[in-house]
């Protein structure tokens, strides 16, 4: 008489296998959600860093392309240059436009306390672009940052110094270079800096006021 032994899973083994499979799938799905969440958070940080880097690059290019834009002062009928620089404000005309529109573009960068750094852009025509900048809508490009400017000039003895202000309307020339420092309110964030040489700082027909530069 031959005994046949039938192999197979008992009910208890099947239940244990299903329980282990469910547990492994749960752990796997949790890991996927955690990785996906980390990826999204890292991607958001990367996007913000790229946005900041692109904005800094655009500002640097626009300062390199600063242009001694002249216009007629309606009050005095004299020709003046547009470049108004303070320690926390800068308005200038550049050959660079972020929208790649033809012609010159007027730029304006300034602080708003507890908000950040704003940028205003308008076309620069033959008149004073400062009037259109006042009417245009600024956009917040560096939230929770504050901006500082310094302007490089050369004295008659060829010594080069930095100033906290520059008024081309009086000096009739642009600075040799502009230093921009973007400092975050959060100490853990990185300080952003731009040092841009102004390639075209003199107008071809308007003579600079060297006496005014010595008085800076």
N, CA, C and O of each residue as an XYZ file, in Angstrom:
864
protein
N       0.844     -1.174      0.000
C       0.000      0.000      0.000
C       0.894      1.243      0.000
O       1.792      1.382      0.830
N       0.628      2.132     -0.942
C       1.481      3.317     -1.082
C       0.766      4.531     -0.527
O      -0.387      4.801     -0.864
N       1.478      5.270      0.344
C       0.930      6.501      0.923
C       1.392      7.706      0.097
O       2.591      7.889     -0.113
N       0.447      8.523     -0.370
C       0.767      9.748     -1.117
C       0.646     10.943     -0.187
O      -0.422     11.211      0.363
N       1.765     11.668     -0.017
C       1.769     12.861      0.845
C       1.527     14.093     -0.014
O       2.348     14.400     -0.878
N       0.433     14.804      0.195
C       0.091     16.009     -0.566
C       0.700     17.248      0.096
O       0.400     17.570      1.246
N       1.584     17.951     -0.678
C       2.211     19.183     -0.165
C       1.342     20.381     -0.521
O       0.651     20.366     -1.540
N       1.371     21.429      0.319
C       0.575     22.623      0.094
C       0.671     23.553      1.282
O       1.312     23.233      2.283
N       0.020     24.729      1.169
C       0.034     25.712      2.239
C      -1.187     25.523      3.115
O      -2.302     25.283      2.653
N      -0.923     25.642      4.372
C      -2.060     25.608      5.294
C      -2.692     26.993      5.337
O      -2.102     27.960      4.855
N      -3.858     27.093      5.895
C      -4.559     28.368      5.997
C      -3.756     29.371      6.804
O      -3.743     30.560      6.487
N      -3.087     28.896      7.846
C      -2.289     29.792      8.684
C      -1.124     30.366      7.897
O      -0.800     31.545      8.040
N      -0.481     29.531      7.052
C       0.647     29.998      6.244
C       0.195     31.037      5.209
O       0.894     32.020      4.965
N      -0.969     30.814      4.610
C      -1.484     31.759      3.629
C      -1.767     33.114      4.280
O      -1.448     34.165      3.725
N      -2.379     33.064      5.481
C      -2.689     34.318      6.180
C      -1.411     35.060      6.549
O      -1.342     36.282      6.419
N      -0.395     34.322      7.010
C       0.879     34.946      7.358
C       1.551     35.561      6.128
O       2.114     36.653      6.210
N       1.496     34.866      4.994
C       2.097     35.389      3.766
C       1.396     36.663      3.318
O       2.047     37.625      2.912
N       0.068     36.670      3.393
C      -0.674     37.872      3.013
C      -0.361     39.043      3.948
O      -0.239     40.187      3.510
N      -0.233     38.738      5.237
C       0.066     39.783      6.205
C       1.442     40.387      5.950
O       1.614     41.604      6.008
N       2.432     39.517      5.664
C       3.784     40.004      5.382
C       3.815     40.830      4.087
O       4.492     41.855      4.008
N       3.069     40.363      3.074
C       3.016     41.103      1.808
C       2.390     42.477      2.009
O       2.887     43.468      1.473
N       1.305     42.545      2.775
C       0.649     43.820      3.057
C       1.582     44.768      3.804
O       1.632     45.965      3.521
N       2.330     44.203      4.778
C       3.264     45.016      5.551
C       4.367     45.586      4.667
O       4.707     46.764      4.777
N       4.937     44.739      3.775
C       6.001     45.192      2.887
C       5.509     46.258      1.913
O       6.206     47.237      1.647
N       4.288     46.055      1.379
C       3.726     47.057      0.475
C       3.484     48.389      1.189
O       3.700     49.459      0.619
N       3.034     48.307      2.444
C       2.815     49.530      3.222
C       4.102     50.284      3.465
O       4.155     51.506      3.322
N       5.153     49.544      3.839
C       6.445     50.185      4.055
C       6.993     50.791      2.776
O       7.557     51.885      2.785
N       6.819     50.058      1.655
C       7.300     50.559      0.375
C       6.583     51.827     -0.045
O       7.217     52.783     -0.491
N       5.258     51.842      0.093
C       4.497     53.024     -0.300
C       4.836     54.224      0.586
O       4.905     55.355      0.104
N       5.051     53.974      1.895
C       5.446     55.066      2.792
C       6.785     55.638      2.374
O       6.981     56.853      2.372
N       7.721     54.738      2.013
C       9.031     55.205      1.561
C       8.941     56.025      0.294
O       9.641     57.026      0.141
N       8.070     55.597     -0.626
C       7.893     56.341     -1.875
C       7.344     57.725     -1.599
O       7.812     58.703     -2.182
N       6.333     57.828     -0.697
C       5.756     59.131     -0.361
C       6.795     60.033      0.297
O       6.836     61.231      0.018
N       7.643     59.467      1.175
C       8.671     60.258      1.846
C       9.681     60.781      0.831
O      10.047     61.956      0.856
N      10.132     59.891     -0.072
C      11.090     60.296     -1.102
C      10.483     61.348     -2.016
O      11.140     62.327     -2.368
N       9.215     61.143     -2.404
C       8.539     62.101     -3.276
C       8.404     63.458     -2.593
O       8.596     64.501     -3.218
N       8.066     63.431     -1.278
C       7.952     64.690     -0.543
C       9.278     65.409     -0.453
O       9.340     66.625     -0.633
N      10.364     64.658     -0.170
C      11.691     65.259     -0.122
C      12.087     65.820     -1.481
O      12.674     66.898     -1.572
N      11.761     65.077     -2.537
C      12.086     65.529     -3.888
C      11.383     66.846     -4.198
O      11.990     67.774     -4.732
N      10.093     66.918     -3.856
C       9.329     68.144     -4.127
C       9.874     69.326     -3.341
O       9.983     70.437     -3.860
N      10.220     69.068     -2.055
C      10.776     70.157     -1.242
C      12.114     70.615     -1.802
O      12.374     71.815     -1.888
N      12.969     69.663     -2.185
C      14.263     70.017     -2.749
C      14.101     70.732     -4.088
O      14.849     71.657     -4.405
N      13.114     70.292     -4.869
C      12.869     70.941     -6.160
C      12.410     72.381     -5.964
O      12.796     73.266     -6.729
N      11.576     72.622     -4.928
C      11.122     73.983     -4.652
C      12.298     74.874     -4.254
O      12.410     76.015     -4.704
N      13.185     74.326     -3.392
C      14.376     75.086     -2.982
C      15.258     75.372     -4.187
O      15.790     76.474     -4.329
N      15.414     74.366     -5.065
C      16.237     74.543     -6.260
C      15.637     75.594     -7.187
O      16.359     76.422     -7.744
N      14.302     75.562     -7.354
C      13.634     76.559     -8.192
C      13.852     77.966     -7.648
O      14.115     78.893     -8.414
N      13.744     78.133     -6.324
C      13.960     79.445     -5.721
C      15.399     79.900     -5.929
O      15.645     81.070     -6.220
N      16.358     78.973     -5.779
C      17.760     79.326     -5.973
C      18.023     79.732     -7.420
O      18.752     80.688     -7.684
N      17.415     78.988     -8.361
C      17.584     79.325     -9.761
C      16.971     80.682    -10.079
O      17.542     81.468    -10.835
N      15.801     80.953     -9.497
C      15.155     82.249     -9.717
C      16.045     83.383     -9.216
O      16.208     84.396     -9.896
N      16.623     83.211     -8.021
C      17.508     84.232     -7.470
C      18.751     84.398     -8.344
O      19.173     85.518     -8.632
N      19.335     83.262     -8.764
C      20.543     83.327     -9.591
C      20.263     84.022    -10.916
O      21.079     84.819    -11.380
N      19.123     83.729    -11.531
C      18.776     84.365    -12.799
C      18.531     85.861    -12.618
O      18.925     86.668    -13.459
N      17.876     86.225    -11.509
C      17.617     87.642    -11.247
C      18.933     88.394    -11.030
O      19.108     89.499    -11.545
N      19.854     87.801    -10.272
C      21.166     88.427    -10.048
C      21.921     88.573    -11.368
O      22.553     89.600    -11.616
N      21.854     87.544    -12.212
C      22.530     87.603    -13.508
C      21.940     88.704    -14.386
O      22.682     89.419    -15.059
N      20.616     88.848    -14.387
C      19.978     89.898    -15.174
C      20.392     91.284    -14.692
O      20.659     92.172    -15.502
N      20.446     91.472    -13.372
C      20.861     92.768    -12.818
C      22.312     93.069    -13.199
O      22.639     94.196    -13.570
N      23.168     92.067    -13.106
C      24.572     92.262    -13.474
C      24.699     92.660    -14.943
O      25.445     93.582    -15.270
N      23.981     91.977    -15.828
C      24.025     92.303    -17.256
C      23.474     93.702    -17.513
O      24.010     94.446    -18.334
N      22.401     94.056    -16.807
C      21.800     95.372    -17.006
C      22.732     96.489    -16.545
O      22.755     97.559    -17.154
N      23.499     96.260    -15.484
C      24.456     97.268    -15.016
C      25.657     97.361    -15.956
O      26.165     98.453    -16.212
N      26.109     96.217    -16.468
C      27.177     96.254    -17.469
C      26.740     97.077    -18.682
O      27.540     97.781    -19.298
N      25.451     96.970    -19.007
C      24.929     97.685    -20.164
C      24.355     99.046    -19.839
O      23.602     99.602    -20.638
N      24.698     99.606    -18.667
C      24.203    100.939    -18.302
C      24.599    101.945    -19.381
O      25.726    101.948    -19.874
N      23.643    102.793    -19.727
C      23.837    103.715    -20.851
C      23.644    105.149    -20.380
O      22.709    105.426    -19.628
N      24.520    106.077    -20.809
C      24.379    107.485    -20.399
C      23.238    108.170    -21.166
O      23.465    109.008    -22.038
N      22.036    107.793    -20.821
C      20.843    108.288    -21.505
C      20.626    109.767    -21.178
O      20.568    110.148    -20.008
N      20.508    110.587    -22.207
C      20.340    112.023    -22.004
C      18.917    112.441    -22.368
O      18.261    111.827    -23.210
N      18.470    113.490    -21.717
C      17.159    114.070    -21.993
C      17.226    115.569    -21.695
O      18.159    116.038    -21.043
N      16.241    116.307    -22.172
C      16.209    117.756    -21.969
C      15.385    118.095    -20.737
O      14.216    117.722    -20.640
N      15.997    118.801    -19.804
C      15.281    119.293    -18.634
C      14.371    120.444    -19.072
O      14.851    121.485    -19.520
N      13.065    120.250    -18.941
C      12.114    121.252    -19.432
C      12.203    122.565    -18.655
O      11.827    123.619    -19.168
N      12.695    122.503    -17.433
C      12.809    123.723    -16.645
C      13.991    124.581    -17.053
O      13.873    125.800    -17.179
N      15.147    123.929    -17.263
C      16.378    124.672    -17.594
C      16.744    124.581    -19.069
O      17.616    125.307    -19.544
N      16.065    123.673    -19.803
C      16.346    123.428    -21.227
C      17.765    122.916    -21.465
O      18.288    123.000    -22.576
N      18.383    122.382    -20.404
C      19.733    121.817    -20.531
C      19.642    120.305    -20.694
O      18.645    119.688    -20.318
N      20.705    119.709    -21.263
C      20.767    118.260    -21.418
C      21.289    117.626    -20.136
O      22.275    118.087    -19.563
N      20.625    116.574    -19.695
C      21.007    115.896    -18.467
C      21.065    114.388    -18.690
O      20.459    113.864    -19.625
N      21.798    113.704    -17.826
C      21.904    112.257    -17.885
C      21.049    111.630    -16.789
O      20.906    112.183    -15.699
N      20.481    110.455    -17.102
C      19.646    109.766    -16.120
C      20.419    108.619    -15.482
O      20.712    107.614    -16.129
N      20.741    108.782    -14.220
C      21.319    107.724    -13.388
C      21.230    108.247    -11.966
O      21.995    109.130    -11.578
N      20.306    107.711    -11.192
C      20.074    108.200     -9.840
C      20.380    107.093     -8.841
O      19.646    106.110     -8.742
N      21.476    107.264     -8.103
C      21.907    106.216     -7.193
C      22.014    106.681     -5.757
O      22.635    107.704     -5.468
N      21.409    105.929     -4.866
C      21.548    106.141     -3.427
C      22.009    104.824     -2.790
O      22.260    103.842     -3.488
N      22.115    104.816     -1.474
C      22.593    103.599     -0.803
C      21.587    102.454     -0.883
O      21.973    101.286     -0.835
N      20.282    102.786     -1.006
C      19.260    101.742     -1.061
C      18.324    101.902     -2.257
O      17.232    101.333     -2.275
N      18.747    102.670     -3.248
C      17.922    102.903     -4.441
C      18.831    103.135     -5.638
O      19.881    103.767     -5.526
N      18.405    102.608     -6.797
C      19.137    102.865     -8.027
C      18.169    102.857     -9.202
O      17.400    101.915     -9.397
N      18.230    103.935     -9.977
C      17.484    104.004    -11.227
C      18.449    104.318    -12.354
O      19.244    105.251    -12.246
N      18.391    103.546    -13.445
C      19.327    103.756    -14.555
C      18.703    103.258    -15.859
O      17.683    102.568    -15.858
N      19.331    103.619    -16.949
C      18.909    103.170    -18.275
C      19.951    102.196    -18.800
O      21.154    102.428    -18.682
N      19.468    101.093    -19.387
C      20.367    100.041    -19.852
C      20.015     99.625    -21.275
O      18.875     99.756    -21.721
N      21.022     99.123    -21.966
C      20.801     98.537    -23.281
C      20.232     97.130    -23.168
O      19.845     96.538    -24.176
N      20.175     96.588    -21.956
C      19.698     95.227    -21.708
C      18.244     95.257    -21.260
O      17.865     96.038    -20.387
N      17.440     94.396    -21.868
C      16.042     94.243    -21.478
C      15.767     92.772    -21.208
O      16.081     91.940    -22.059
N      15.183     92.407    -20.042
C      14.900     90.993    -19.772
C      13.864     90.414    -20.727
O      13.838     89.204    -20.950
N      13.009     91.266    -21.295
C      12.034     90.799    -22.278
C      12.600     90.809    -23.702
O      11.913     90.442    -24.655
N      13.874     91.240    -23.834
C      14.557     91.315    -25.128
C      13.798     92.208    -26.111
O      13.748     91.938    -27.310
N      13.214     93.269    -25.576
C      12.543     94.227    -26.431
C      13.569     95.187    -27.014
O      14.575     95.476    -26.366
N      13.339     95.685    -28.216
C      14.311     96.612    -28.820
C      14.320     97.948    -28.101
O      13.344     98.333    -27.457
N      15.441     98.649    -28.222
C      15.550     99.955    -27.595
C      16.100     99.879    -26.184
O      16.481     98.812    -25.705
N      16.134    101.032    -25.526
C      16.665    101.137    -24.170
C      15.567    100.866    -23.143
O      14.385    101.094    -23.400
N      15.987    100.372    -21.967
C      15.053    100.070    -20.881
C      15.501    100.774    -19.608
O      16.678    100.730    -19.249
N      14.563    101.422    -18.931
C      14.851    102.040    -17.638
C      14.588    101.032    -16.523
O      13.529    100.406    -16.473
N      15.560    100.887    -15.636
C      15.494     99.952    -14.506
C      15.428    100.751    -13.212
O      15.947    101.864    -13.120
N      14.777    100.158    -12.213
C      14.719    100.757    -10.882
C      14.709     99.645     -9.840
O      13.876     98.740     -9.900
N      15.628     99.713     -8.892
C      15.712     98.760     -7.787
C      15.634     99.527     -6.473
O      16.305    100.544     -6.297
N      14.806     99.030     -5.546
C      14.679     99.731     -4.273
C      14.157     98.783     -3.191
O      13.591     97.727     -3.474
N      14.368     99.202     -1.947
C      13.928     98.441     -0.780
C      12.522     98.842     -0.351
O      12.129    100.001     -0.481
N      11.771     97.874      0.160
C      10.565     98.139      0.933
C      10.719     97.370      2.247
O      10.807     96.142      2.249
N      10.749     98.092      3.347
C      11.034     97.492      4.646
C      10.049     96.377      4.963
O       8.844     96.515      4.751
N      10.590     95.252      5.482
C       9.824     94.071      5.880
C       9.155     93.360      4.706
O       8.327     92.474      4.913
N       9.499     93.732      3.501
C       8.958     93.046      2.321
C      10.067     92.479      1.445
O      10.114     91.275      1.192
N      10.955     93.348      0.988
C      12.031     92.872      0.135
C      12.450     93.908     -0.883
O      12.235     95.107     -0.700
N      13.053     93.429     -1.963
C      13.592     94.291     -3.009
C      12.666     94.245     -4.220
O      12.291     93.173     -4.694
N      12.307     95.427     -4.709
C      11.404     95.548     -5.847
C      12.157     96.024     -7.082
O      13.162     96.729     -6.994
N      11.635     95.612     -8.241
C      12.182     96.013     -9.538
C      11.072     96.625    -10.381
O       9.956     96.109    -10.436
N      11.402     97.743    -11.041
C      10.486     98.373    -11.987
C      11.186     98.509    -13.325
O      12.356     98.886    -13.384
N      10.469     98.202    -14.407
C      11.009     98.288    -15.752
C      10.047     99.065    -16.643
O       8.844     98.808    -16.635
N      10.578    100.020    -17.414
C       9.778    100.751    -18.397
C      10.662    101.058    -19.600
O      11.885    101.098    -19.466
N      10.071    101.275    -20.770
C      10.877    101.687    -21.927
C      11.481    103.069    -21.692
O      10.876    103.922    -21.042
N      12.667    103.273    -22.222
C      13.331    104.573    -22.123
C      13.260    105.264    -23.470
O      13.851    104.805    -24.447
N      12.533    106.368    -23.514
C      12.409    107.141    -24.743
C      13.331    108.362    -24.661
O      14.346    108.320    -23.966
N      12.993    109.432    -25.353
C      13.870    110.603    -25.379
C      13.642    111.547    -24.204
O      14.380    112.518    -24.037
N      12.609    111.265    -23.375
C      12.328    112.143    -22.241
C      12.924    111.565    -20.958
O      13.723    110.629    -20.998
N      12.526    112.130    -19.830
C      13.004    111.667    -18.520
C      12.290    110.364    -18.155
O      11.086    110.394    -17.904
N      12.989    109.214    -18.115
C      12.331    107.952    -17.803
C      11.891    107.837    -16.351
O      11.096    106.963    -16.005
N      12.410    108.722    -15.499
C      12.018    108.678    -14.092
C      10.529    108.919    -13.897
O       9.941    108.407    -12.944
N       9.915    109.685    -14.778
C       8.488    109.962    -14.664
C       7.668    108.696    -14.913
O       6.692    108.446    -14.207
N       8.054    107.898    -15.908
C       7.335    106.651    -16.189
C       7.608    105.597    -15.123
O       6.740    104.778    -14.823
N       8.811    105.613    -14.550
C       9.104    104.674    -13.470
C       8.194    104.916    -12.268
O       7.778    103.969    -11.600
N       7.889    106.171    -11.995
C       7.005    106.490    -10.875
C       5.586    105.977    -11.102
O       4.882    105.653    -10.145
N       5.166    105.901    -12.360
C       3.802    105.477    -12.667
C       3.674    103.965    -12.869
O       2.568    103.428    -12.817
N       4.795    103.276    -13.099
C       4.760    101.839    -13.395
C       4.568    101.014    -12.121
O       4.807    101.491    -11.011
N       4.132     99.772    -12.306
C       3.903     98.849    -11.187
C       5.170     98.047    -10.910
O       5.610     97.292    -11.777
N       5.774     98.190     -9.718
C       6.976     97.406     -9.400
C       6.635     95.958     -9.075
O       5.500     95.641     -8.720
N       7.623     95.089     -9.199
C       7.427     93.673     -8.857
C       8.477     93.247     -7.831
O       9.635     93.659     -7.893
N       8.044     92.416     -6.893
C       8.925     91.920     -5.833
C       9.777     90.788     -6.394
O       9.244     89.748     -6.780
N      11.095     90.978     -6.443
C      11.966     89.945     -7.014
C      12.841     89.260     -5.967
O      13.298     88.137     -6.182
N      13.079     89.928     -4.834
C      13.861     89.314     -3.758
C      13.094     89.477     -2.442
O      13.362     90.409     -1.685
N      12.151     88.585     -2.167
C      11.424     88.684     -0.893
C      12.367     88.485      0.294
O      13.271     87.651      0.253
N      12.139     89.261      1.344
C      12.907     89.140      2.589
C      14.395     89.415      2.394
O      15.239     88.825      3.068
N      14.704     90.315      1.468
C      16.078     90.782      1.274
C      16.096     92.304      1.382
O      15.069     92.960      1.206
N      17.267     92.853      1.673
C      17.477     94.289      1.571
C      18.694     94.536      0.683
O      19.633     93.740      0.666
N      18.667     95.644     -0.052
C      19.695     95.889     -1.055
C      20.493     97.142     -0.705
O      19.952     98.118     -0.185
N      21.790     97.093     -1.000
C      22.689     98.224     -0.773
C      23.538     98.435     -2.025
O      23.938     97.475     -2.685
N      23.808     99.707     -2.344
C      24.588    100.055     -3.525
C      25.799    100.897     -3.143
O      25.757    101.674     -2.189
N      26.876    100.729     -3.902
C      28.046    101.605     -3.833
C      28.497    101.895     -5.252
O      28.306    101.080     -6.155
N      29.114    103.092     -5.449
C      29.445    103.567     -6.797
C      30.917    103.966     -6.856
O      31.398    104.735     -6.023
N      31.617    103.439     -7.842
C      33.053    103.678     -7.981
C      33.299    104.882     -8.893
O      32.712    104.991     -9.969
N      34.179    105.782     -8.443
C      34.556    106.931     -9.261
C      36.052    107.171     -9.115
O      36.704    106.631     -8.221
N      36.572    107.987    -10.008
C      38.007    108.269    -10.032
C      38.250    109.752     -9.817
O      37.670    110.586    -10.512
N      39.105    110.084     -8.858
C      39.459    111.472     -8.608
C      40.480    111.947     -9.642
O      40.988    111.160    -10.442
N      40.768    113.249     -9.609
C      41.718    113.802    -10.566
C      43.114    113.220    -10.407
O      43.874    113.171    -11.373
N      43.464    112.777     -9.199
C      44.782    112.170     -8.985
C      44.765    110.670     -9.300
O      45.708    109.946     -8.978
N      43.677    110.218     -9.933
C      43.497    108.838    -10.403
C      43.278    107.841     -9.279
O      43.306    106.633     -9.511
N      43.060    108.331     -8.063
C      42.649    107.428     -6.989
C      41.183    107.054     -7.186
O      40.357    107.906     -7.514
N      40.871    105.792     -6.985
C      39.499    105.314     -7.155
C      38.861    105.068     -5.794
O      39.419    104.376     -4.942
N      37.692    105.644     -5.612
C      36.989    105.564     -4.338
C      35.545    105.123     -4.570
O      35.016    105.204     -5.679
N      34.923    104.650     -3.479
C      33.520    104.235     -3.526
C      32.659    105.273     -2.820
O      33.030    105.799     -1.770
N      31.510    105.557     -3.409
C      30.566    106.507     -2.840
C      29.221    105.818     -2.619
O      28.903    104.843     -3.300
N      28.435    106.320     -1.672
C      27.117    105.750     -1.390
C      26.014    106.399     -2.208
O      24.848    106.027     -2.075
N      26.363    107.368     -3.055
C      25.346    108.004     -3.893
C      25.967    108.468     -5.201
O      27.173    108.698     -5.293
N      25.102    108.600     -6.223
C      25.578    109.076     -7.511
C      24.414    109.694     -8.261
O      23.438    109.013     -8.578
N      24.515    110.973     -8.542
C      23.489    111.690     -9.280
C      24.074    112.169    -10.608
O      24.794    113.167    -10.655
N      23.758    111.451    -11.677
C      24.288    111.821    -12.993
C      23.721    113.143    -13.477
O      24.324    113.806    -14.321
N      22.568    113.532    -12.952
C      21.975    114.810    -13.325
C      22.918    115.961    -12.967
O      22.958    116.978    -13.660
N      23.676    115.791    -11.878
C      24.629    116.816    -11.455
C      26.035    116.527    -11.982
O      26.738    117.439    -12.416
N      26.440    115.262    -11.945
C      27.817    114.913    -12.305
C      28.013    114.756    -13.804
O      29.145    114.813    -14.284
N      26.924    114.558    -14.560
C      26.963    114.429    -16.018
C      27.843    113.271    -16.486
O      28.463    113.345    -17.546
N      27.893    112.214    -15.698
C      28.574    110.981    -16.085
C      28.057    109.855    -15.202
O      27.427    110.101    -14.173
N      28.325    108.626    -15.607
C      27.960    107.465    -14.807
C      29.176    107.002    -14.010
O      30.305    107.335    -14.368
N      28.967    106.246    -12.946
C      30.121    105.724    -12.195
C      30.893    104.706    -13.025
O      30.388    104.186    -14.020
N      32.110    104.432    -12.609
C      32.928    103.438    -13.308
C      32.429    102.021    -13.061
O      32.580    101.145    -13.913
N      31.832    101.797    -11.890
C      31.323    100.472    -11.543
C      30.275    100.625    -10.446
O      30.208    101.647     -9.764
N      29.463     99.586    -10.295
C      28.433     99.557     -9.258
C      28.564     98.248     -8.483
O      28.658     97.168     -9.066
N      28.569     98.371     -7.166
C      28.579     97.197     -6.287
C      27.201     97.060     -5.648
O      26.677     98.010     -5.068
N      26.626     95.876     -5.761
C      25.293     95.593     -5.220
C      25.414     94.472     -4.194
O      26.017     93.432     -4.460
N      24.833     94.696     -3.022
C      24.830     93.687     -1.973
C      23.383     93.416     -1.565
O      22.665     94.321     -1.138
N      22.970     92.164     -1.703
C      21.628     91.729     -1.310
C      21.751     90.880     -0.053
O      22.239     89.750     -0.093
N      21.302     91.442      1.061
C      21.443     90.770      2.351
C      20.092     90.261      2.824
O      19.141     91.038      2.910
N      19.982     88.964      3.135
C      18.695     88.403      3.570
C      18.401     88.751      5.024
O      19.312     88.943      5.829
N      17.106     88.830      5.346
C      16.708     89.016      6.739
C      17.051     87.770      7.558
O      17.402     87.871      8.734
N      16.948     86.596      6.930
C      17.270     85.334      7.588
C      18.782     85.116      7.523
O      19.353     85.046      6.435
N      19.425     85.009      8.677
C      20.877     84.865      8.726
C      21.352     83.549      8.111
O      22.521     83.431      7.742
N      20.464     82.557      7.996
C      20.852     81.273      7.410
C      20.902     81.324      5.886
O      21.486     80.446      5.251
N      20.291     82.351      5.303
C      20.311     82.486      3.850
C      21.624     83.127      3.395
O      22.326     83.767      4.179
N      21.934     82.942      2.116
C      23.203     83.409      1.558
C      23.105     84.866      1.101
O      22.094     85.284      0.536
N      24.166     85.627      1.352
C      24.269     86.995      0.839
C      24.578     86.936     -0.656
O      25.430     86.160     -1.089
N      23.883     87.758     -1.440
C      24.090     87.815     -2.880
C      24.813     89.114     -3.230
O      24.500     90.170     -2.681
N      25.786     89.034     -4.149
C      26.584     90.207     -4.491
C      26.758     90.327     -5.996
O      26.813     89.332     -6.719
N      26.842     91.571     -6.444
C      27.108     91.868     -7.847
C      28.138     92.995     -7.894
O      27.994     94.003     -7.202
N      29.172     92.822     -8.707
C      30.143     93.883     -8.972
C      30.212     94.052    -10.480
O      30.780     93.217    -11.184
N      29.632     95.139    -10.972
C      29.503     95.321    -12.416
C      30.237     96.570    -12.858
O      29.998     97.658    -12.334
N      31.126     96.416    -13.817
C      31.805     97.570    -14.411
C      30.882     98.201    -15.445
O      30.291     97.502    -16.268
N      30.764     99.509    -15.399
C      29.936    100.223    -16.363
C      30.787    100.499    -17.605
O      31.737    101.281    -17.549
N      30.453     99.873    -18.694
C      31.287     99.967    -19.891
C      31.206    101.341    -20.551
O      32.194    101.843    -21.088
N      30.023    101.939    -20.504
C      29.803    103.191    -21.236
C      29.349    104.254    -20.245
O      28.153    104.519    -20.118
N      30.294    104.858    -19.547
C      29.920    105.774    -18.468
C      29.949    107.244    -18.871
O      29.551    108.103    -18.084
N      30.415    107.551    -20.085
C      30.490    108.941    -20.528
C      29.631    109.159    -21.767
O      29.610    108.332    -22.678
N      28.928    110.277    -21.786
C      28.172    110.668    -22.968
C      29.130    111.273    -23.990
O      30.105    111.929    -23.623
N      28.851    111.050    -25.270
C      29.796    111.489    -26.307
C      29.873    113.010    -26.448
O      30.856    113.541    -26.963
N      28.828    113.708    -25.986
C      28.844    115.170    -26.158
C      28.718    115.947    -24.849
O      29.109    117.112    -24.790
N      28.180    115.322    -23.796
C      28.014    116.015    -22.517
C      29.248    115.766    -21.665
O      29.590    114.615    -21.396
N      29.913    116.817    -21.241
C      31.146    116.691    -20.473
C      30.829    116.438    -18.998
O      29.942    117.084    -18.440
N      31.549    115.497    -18.356
C      31.299    115.221    -16.943
C      31.727    116.375    -16.043
O      32.635    117.144    -16.360
N      31.041    116.463    -14.914
C      31.341    117.492    -13.924
C      32.394    116.939    -12.969
O      32.052    116.346    -11.946
N      33.681    117.131    -13.296
C      34.747    116.579    -12.466
C      34.811    117.240    -11.102
O      35.209    116.599    -10.129
N      34.427    118.510    -11.008
C      34.417    119.191     -9.722
C      33.404    118.551     -8.800
O      33.645    118.420     -7.600
N      32.273    118.151     -9.352
C      31.267    117.482     -8.543
C      31.723    116.116     -8.069
O      31.388    115.695     -6.962
N      32.497    115.410     -8.914
C      33.013    114.123     -8.513
C      34.012    114.262     -7.374
O      34.048    113.418     -6.479
N      34.820    115.308     -7.395
C      35.773    115.509     -6.294
C      35.038    115.769     -4.978
O      35.556    115.462     -3.904
N      33.833    116.334     -5.062
C      33.099    116.677     -3.858
C      32.338    115.503     -3.262
O      31.752    115.638     -2.188
N      32.332    114.354     -3.931
C      31.593    113.196     -3.418
C      32.179    112.696     -2.107
O      31.678    111.727     -1.537
